[in-house]
Amino acid sequence: MALAYVARFATTAQGLGRYCRRKLRERGWEGRDDGVAAPDVDALVARFVANRYVDDGEFARARTGSLLRRGYGLRRVGQALDTAGVDKEDRVEVSEARLREAALRLAEKRRFGPFGSDGAPPADRAVREKQVAAMLRAGHSLDTARRMVEAADADTAREWVAAAEEETGREDR
């Protein structure tokens, strides 16, 4: 049952343990008094980790990339990894350039700031505040959200993202 689960779904060691315990509970193994011992879930999970059927680091890389491509920010990525049970040492360091790309992607997708119908940031303060709030809920920092929503035009926002990519490129050399 556990092997079929990890073959079908990306999961963490903690997620696999939760799944196995839930399935054992649903099948009536919890609290049995007939002398038959329930399977050792922790040993099973440890064996899956040792055989690399479950890899928390790889899960963190994949989930982080997926959420960033969808436009979510670092805080939201962290919440998803916390929920999945990924430890701090298994997490991926995210560059400023990737965070800005995610903010740009969200602004384009949701038509925030200069990506709206008229190509300029909204004149109405209440609309700008709602857009900033939506970006904050998506996990972006206040500075990033304001910078994206209040950009003069779409090219300015894209240049801001490109500047971070250039800085990241120089750091890699």
C-alpha positions as CSV (number, residue, x, y, z in Angstrom):
1,M,0.0,0.0,0.0
2,A,2.8,2.4,0.9
3,L,4.8,1.5,-2.2
4,A,1.8,2.2,-4.4
5,Y,1.3,5.6,-2.7
6,V,4.9,6.8,-3.2
7,A,4.8,5.6,-6.8
8,R,1.7,7.7,-7.5
9,F,2.2,10.8,-5.3
10,A,5.2,13.0,-4.4
11,T,5.4,13.0,-0.6
12,T,7.7,13.5,2.3
13,A,8.7,11.1,5.0
14,Q,6.2,12.7,7.4
15,G,3.5,12.6,4.8
16,L,4.1,8.9,4.1
17,G,3.9,8.2,7.9
18,R,0.6,10.1,8.2
19,Y,-0.8,8.2,5.2
20,C,0.2,4.8,6.6
21,R,-1.1,5.5,10.1
22,R,-4.4,6.8,8.7
23,K,-4.8,3.7,6.5
24,L,-4.0,1.4,9.4
25,R,-6.6,3.2,11.5
26,E,-9.2,3.0,8.8
27,R,-8.6,-0.7,8.5
28,G,-9.0,-1.3,12.2
29,W,-5.4,-2.0,13.2
30,E,-5.5,0.6,15.9
31,G,-6.2,-0.8,19.4
32,R,-6.5,-4.4,18.3
33,D,-6.3,-6.9,21.2
34,D,-5.9,-10.2,19.3
35,G,-2.1,-10.5,19.8
36,V,-1.3,-9.4,16.2
37,A,1.1,-6.5,16.2
38,A,0.4,-3.6,13.9
39,P,3.1,-2.9,11.4
40,D,6.0,-0.6,12.5
41,V,5.2,2.5,10.4
42,D,8.4,4.3,11.5
43,A,10.6,1.4,10.3
44,L,8.7,1.3,7.0
45,V,9.2,5.0,6.4
46,A,12.9,4.8,7.4
47,R,13.4,2.0,4.8
48,F,11.7,4.0,2.1
49,V,13.9,7.0,2.9
50,A,17.1,4.8,2.9
51,N,16.1,3.4,-0.5
52,R,15.3,7.0,-1.7
53,Y,11.7,6.2,-2.5
54,V,11.0,9.3,-0.4
55,D,13.4,12.2,-0.6
56,D,12.4,15.3,1.4
57,G,15.1,17.5,-0.3
58,E,13.9,16.6,-3.8
59,F,10.3,17.1,-2.7
60,A,11.2,20.6,-1.4
61,R,13.0,21.5,-4.7
62,A,10.0,20.4,-6.8
63,R,7.4,22.0,-4.6
64,T,9.3,25.3,-4.4
65,G,9.7,25.5,-8.1
66,S,6.1,24.7,-8.8
67,L,4.8,27.3,-6.4
68,L,7.2,30.0,-7.7
69,R,6.1,29.2,-11.3
70,R,2.5,29.7,-10.2
71,G,3.4,33.2,-8.8
72,Y,3.5,32.5,-5.0
73,G,6.1,34.1,-2.8
74,L,8.6,32.8,-0.3
75,R,6.3,32.9,2.8
76,R,3.6,30.9,1.0
77,V,6.3,28.4,-0.2
78,G,7.5,28.1,3.4
79,Q,3.9,27.4,4.6
80,A,3.5,24.6,2.0
81,L,6.7,23.0,3.0
82,D,5.9,23.3,6.7
83,T,2.6,21.6,6.1
84,A,4.3,18.8,4.1
85,G,6.8,18.3,7.0
86,V,10.0,19.3,5.3
87,D,12.8,20.2,7.7
88,K,14.7,23.5,7.4
89,E,17.9,21.8,6.2
90,D,16.1,20.1,3.2
91,R,14.8,23.4,1.9
92,V,16.1,25.2,-1.2
93,E,17.6,28.7,-1.1
94,V,15.6,30.9,-3.4
95,S,17.3,33.8,-5.2
96,E,15.9,37.3,-5.3
97,A,15.6,37.0,-9.1
98,R,13.3,34.0,-8.7
99,L,11.1,35.8,-6.2
100,R,10.8,38.8,-8.4
101,E,9.9,36.5,-11.4
102,A,7.2,34.9,-9.2
103,A,5.8,38.4,-8.3
104,L,5.8,39.4,-12.0
105,R,4.0,36.2,-13.0
106,L,1.3,36.8,-10.4
107,A,0.9,40.4,-11.4
108,E,0.5,39.4,-15.1
109,K,-1.8,36.6,-14.3
110,R,-4.1,38.6,-12.0
111,R,-3.7,41.8,-14.0
112,F,-2.3,43.8,-11.2
113,G,-0.7,47.2,-11.4
114,P,0.5,48.0,-14.9
115,F,-0.8,44.7,-16.3
116,G,-4.4,45.9,-16.0
117,S,-6.6,47.0,-18.9
118,D,-5.1,50.5,-19.3
119,G,-1.4,49.5,-18.9
120,A,-0.8,51.8,-15.9
121,P,-1.0,51.3,-12.2
122,P,-4.5,51.9,-10.9
123,A,-5.3,55.5,-10.0
124,D,-7.6,54.5,-7.2
125,R,-5.8,54.0,-3.9
126,A,-8.3,51.4,-2.7
127,V,-7.7,49.2,-5.8
128,R,-3.9,49.4,-5.3
129,E,-4.3,48.4,-1.7
130,K,-6.4,45.4,-2.6
131,Q,-3.9,44.3,-5.2
132,V,-1.0,44.7,-2.7
133,A,-3.0,42.7,-0.1
134,A,-3.6,39.9,-2.6
135,M,0.2,39.8,-3.3
136,L,0.8,39.7,0.4
137,R,-1.6,36.7,0.8
138,A,0.3,35.0,-2.1
139,G,3.4,35.2,0.1
140,H,5.3,38.2,-1.3
141,S,7.0,40.8,0.8
142,L,5.4,44.2,1.2
143,D,8.2,45.9,-0.7
144,T,7.9,43.5,-3.7
145,A,4.1,43.8,-3.8
146,R,4.2,47.6,-3.7
147,R,7.0,47.7,-6.3
148,M,5.0,45.5,-8.7
149,V,1.6,47.1,-8.2
150,E,2.9,50.7,-8.4
151,A,5.3,50.2,-11.4
152,A,4.9,52.9,-13.9
153,D,4.3,50.5,-16.8
154,A,4.9,46.8,-17.6
155,D,8.3,47.4,-19.1
156,T,9.5,49.0,-15.8
157,A,8.3,46.0,-13.9
158,R,10.1,43.6,-16.2
159,E,13.3,45.7,-16.0
160,W,13.1,45.5,-12.2
161,V,13.0,41.7,-12.6
162,A,15.8,41.6,-15.1
163,A,18.0,43.7,-12.8
164,A,17.8,41.0,-10.2
165,E,18.6,38.4,-12.7
166,E,21.7,40.3,-13.8
167,E,22.8,40.7,-10.2
168,T,22.3,36.9,-9.6
169,G,24.3,36.2,-12.7
170,R,27.2,38.3,-11.5
171,E,27.2,36.5,-8.1
172,D,27.4,33.1,-9.7
173,R,30.7,34.0,-11.5
